[in-house]
Amino acid sequence: MTSSATLAPSLRRARIGVALLFLTNGALLANILPRYPEIKASLNLDAAAYGLAIAAFPAGAIIAGLAAATFVRRFGSAKVAVGATLVTAIGILIAGFAPSVLLFALGLLIGGAADSITDVAQNAHALRVQRGYGRSIINSCHATWSLGAVLGGSMAAGAIAIGLPVGIHLIISAVLFSTISFLALRLCLPGLDRETDEDAVADGAEIGGALQRIGIRTVIIIIVLVLISIAGALIEDAGMSWATLYLATSLETPAALAAFGYIALVGAHFIGRLAGDPLTDRFGQRTVAIAGGLIAAIGMGLALAYPSIPGTILGFAAAGYGAATLIPAAMNAADDLPGLRHGSGLTIVSWLLRLGFLLSPPIVGLVAENAGLRVGLLVVPIAGVVAVLCAWALQGRSKAVAQ
């Protein structure tokens, strides 16, 4: 473990830079999410059609996710993260201005494709910085994503409260966070990722070759890590796609207040991720994931069993806190699997976790259309239970820190 006193200034700057990349990534999408109910209403969508439309974002992510390795190898993870951030902002603007459901879905498809590339690139850069630190910092990077989501959601709530049109609001968001991403680029580590000791991400051919070489136990562990990351994705998606709509429609919450279901989830996400690194270093990923899964399952389960506005907001907060370390832990564990060089496991898990984001909206939408959104949101406590059952695949205390 590297002492903080001996860290190079460039490494300290890079940690700030990569944190800003995560922040912009969280804030851009969060600015449009609380506006979904009014977009749904303006396009006259029912719950099932709405669920299918917003599934375009993760669909784009799955289509483009494996392309990240090629871009990172050629241009470097930091530059790729910033470039893809700009495309994400453009996709979200298209969705915000869309006069039809097809253009709305197209904007989300473009935004999702770019977001998946940003996701792999910024995580690759974060893990590159983490190896320089010699201790866990990945959870704190993801915490800044949550902080960005809180910031973006709060901006959206404020825009709704003062009656700012969706288009103007999203232009402000795009300009602001694109500028921040350019500032982040100046702080990140220089050079191409292939110039480091090990590549940060892997392409399709490398992944295929790696999977042919490893044993069945490692394949099973990868599958379980994907399930953990999908559990985290399902919980996050419940806040992103449905929290505002559930509070606004099922519980008849005023529009500006309804946004706080999502804000509570990502705010608690932020707190959980800040606590995640020291807790992981002390207790290991496995114990932290088990505790988090139980908190998410029990907290949201109680909120759905006894629905009220404050109880629901607290339920989403419990879900966010409980799920805070699931995706970072799965990515970190996948990147450290024996038989796979750095990047192969990370790319596989990062790509496949998008299945959770893809499947969740249409499934919840279909259930909501037939049995009500309250029943559809049972996906959250179920995901918490899945995380508990799959936590055995995560690292214990002795291997909590990725080297």
Secondary structure, DSSP 8 states (H G I E B T S, - for coil): ---GGG--HHHHHHHHHHHHHHHHHHHHHHHHGGGHHHHHHHTT--HHHHHHHHTHHHHHHHHHGGGHHHHHHHH-HHHHHHHHHHHHHHHHHHHHH-SSHHHHHHHHHHHHHHHHHHHHHHHHHHHHHHHHHTS--HHHHHHHHHHHHHHHHHHHHHHHHTT--HHHHHHHHHHHHHHHHHHHHHHS--S-GGGSSS-S---HHHHHHHHHHS-HHHHHHHHHHHHHHHHHHHHHHIIIIIIHHIIIIIS---HHHHTHHHHHHHHHHHHHHHHHHHHHHHH-HHHHHHHHHHHHHHHHHHHHHS--HHHHHHHHHHHHHHHTTHHHHHHHHHHT-TTS-TTHHHHHHHHHTHHHHHHHHHHHHHHHHHH-HHHHTTHHHHHHHHHHHHGGGS--GGG-S--
